[in-house]
Amino acid sequence: MAGKFELYEDKAGDYRFRLKAGNGEVIATGQGYASKAGALNGIDSVRRNAADAEVIEVES
């Protein structure tokens, strides 16, 4: 089963999204956006950019 984006309004009135895997586990979250359109643009950006994103290891 494919994952899904969930779009919601938080308690502060900001719009946020989370990406859930097919098993229901949250695998990514978005920052707070002032508008629903902003959050939808964030989802679109993840869809466009994540497929080709490079994986790098960093020291903590």
GIWOSUL-V862900 format. One record per residue. N is the residue number from 1. RES is the residue in three letters. SS is DSSP state (hx for helix, st for strand, lp for the rest). PSI is psi as a letter, one per 30 degrees, with the letter a starting at -180 (* if undefined). NEAR is the number of other C-alpha atoms within 8 Angstrom. Layout:
# GIWOSUL-V862900
n & res & ss & psi & near
N & RES & SS & PSI & NEAR
N & RES & SS & PSI & NEAR
This chain:
# GIWOSUL-V862900
n & res & ss & psi & near
1 & MET & lp & k & 4
2 & ALA & lp & l & 5
3 & GLY & lp & l & 9
4 & LYS & st & l & 8
5 & PHE & st & k & 9
6 & GLU & st & k & 8
7 & LEU & st & k & 10
8 & TYR & st & l & 7
9 & GLU & st & k & 9
10 & ASP & lp & l & 8
11 & LYS & lp & f & 5
12 & ALA & lp & f & 5
13 & GLY & lp & g & 7
14 & ASP & lp & l & 11
15 & TYR & st & k & 15
16 & ARG & st & l & 14
17 & PHE & st & l & 13
18 & ARG & st & k & 12
19 & LEU & st & k & 12
20 & LYS & st & k & 14
21 & ALA & lp & l & 11
22 & GLY & lp & f & 9
23 & ASN & lp & g & 6
24 & GLY & lp & f & 7
25 & GLU & lp & k & 7
26 & VAL & st & k & 9
27 & ILE & st & f & 8
28 & ALA & st & k & 7
29 & THR & st & l & 9
30 & GLY & lp & l & 9
31 & GLN & lp & l & 6
32 & GLY & lp & k & 8
33 & TYR & st & k & 10
34 & ALA & lp & f & 8
35 & SER & lp & l & 8
36 & LYS & hx & e & 8
37 & ALA & hx & e & 6
38 & GLY & hx & e & 10
39 & ALA & hx & e & 15
40 & LEU & hx & e & 9
41 & ASN & hx & e & 8
42 & GLY & hx & e & 9
43 & ILE & hx & e & 10
44 & ASP & hx & e & 8
45 & SER & hx & e & 8
46 & VAL & hx & e & 8
47 & ARG & hx & e & 8
48 & ARG & hx & e & 7
49 & ASN & hx & f & 8
50 & ALA & hx & e & 7
51 & ALA & hx & e & 6
52 & ASP & hx & g & 5
53 & ALA & lp & k & 6
54 & GLU & lp & k & 4
55 & VAL & lp & k & 4
56 & ILE & lp & k & 4
57 & GLU & lp & k & 4
58 & VAL & lp & l & 4
59 & GLU & lp & k & 3
60 & SER & lp & * & 2
